[in-house]
Amino acid sequence: MIKRVLLENWKSHLNSEFEFEQGTNVLVGVSGSGKTSVMDAICFALYGTFPSANARTVKLEEIIMNKPVEREHSKVVVEFEYNNKNYDVSRTIFKNASNQATLKENGRMIAGPKPNEVNERIEEITEVSFDLFTRAIYSEQNQTDYFIKLNPAQRK
């Protein structure tokens, strides 16, 4: 369960914090207020990418806030609980340096600072790949009918 999300210089979010509780949590706001940005940030924290970045319609450098003042980095932190353990995954995108990521389990670093190390550990721990996550858990905006369009063999 995702417990907390922190966004720093992420798209339109200068410093945003979201806390989630057991059960259904809803993000509500007018069009363009940053709801999809929060979902992209969660996906990015877990897998180092998100659907529009994976499809290369958006470059990671474009995620870094540039209005009203251009920023040099963007950071996402997601805290979650899985199998009675607490995890903290943090990813930072830099304009002029290598991106970094860390994964902590119950406060102890278990992967990082290389993003690929964190990607592998997240998939190992959760047993959920990026592909499965984006198709079954995070239904990308305007893609909610994906499974309906598949034939029975493809759905299986």
Salt bridges, closest charged atoms under 4 A:
GLU8 OE2 - HIS73 NE2 2.59
GLU17 OE2 - ARG4 NE 2.79
ASP40 OD2 - LYS11 NZ 2.89
GLU70 OE2 - LYS95 NZ 2.56
GLU79 OE2 - ARG4 NH1 2.63
GLU105 OE1 - LYS85 NZ 3.96
GLU124 OE2 - ARG121 NE 3.39
ASP131 OD1 - ARG135 NE 2.66
ASP145 OD2 - LYS149 NZ 3.39
